[in-house]
């Protein structure tokens, strides 16, 4: 707490509150609240930052804006990448900078989904789920959707959940995963 005083803390809190307001306003005005019915898409939820599961389990993918950009280049041409902000990012850690959201929105293959949209509704309509390091890859199996996880998790024992070992194999892994079928028996055995 060196250098902190009441006045500095007050101004910092005011600054944070103003940023939070404008970032939330940007999200409310620019993120999709409905999933288009006629879209073929792959779902990539963002991780909350900072987060242990991201920083320790997948340190090469801690810059999520770059991860979104890279994944969008690896998906098939006729697919879109739907990216959803973590619902607790704003209340727990403050929203990301607007420039981060704009960088993702400038990609014609990326659509940003409002954090209030339930993840299960997105999973149901998706063709594939990609998770850097979260349980959503496991959750996708309950909706009969294949998934890819970047971090090493024990649920990759389920055959419909693929583990990325190298960035070089991402494109091929996505194409192979899109063709995978979920077998409920494996989920039961895992549980």
HELIX and SHEET records of a PDB file:
HELIX    1   1 UNK A    6  UNK A   30  1                                  25    
HELIX    2   2 UNK A   52  UNK A   55  1                                   4    
HELIX    3   3 UNK A   59  UNK A   61  5                                   3    
HELIX    4   4 UNK A   64  UNK A   74  1                                  11    
HELIX    5   5 UNK A   89  UNK A   93  3                                   5    
HELIX    6   6 UNK A   98  UNK A  105  1                                   8    
HELIX    7   7 UNK A  119  UNK A  125  1                                   7    
HELIX    8   8 UNK A  136  UNK A  141  1                                   6    
HELIX    9   9 UNK A  154  UNK A  157  5                                   4    
HELIX   10  10 UNK A  167  UNK A  169  5                                   3    
HELIX   11  11 UNK A  170  UNK A  178  1                                   9    
HELIX   12  12 UNK A  184  UNK A  190  1                                   7    
SHEET    1   A 6 UNK A 110  UNK A 113  0                                        
SHEET    2   A 6 UNK A  80  UNK A  84  1                                        
SHEET    3   A 6 UNK A  41  UNK A  45  1                                        
SHEET    4   A 6 UNK A 128  UNK A 131  1                                        
SHEET    5   A 6 UNK A 147  UNK A 149  1                                        
SHEET    6   A 6 UNK A 161  UNK A 163  1                                        
END                                                                             
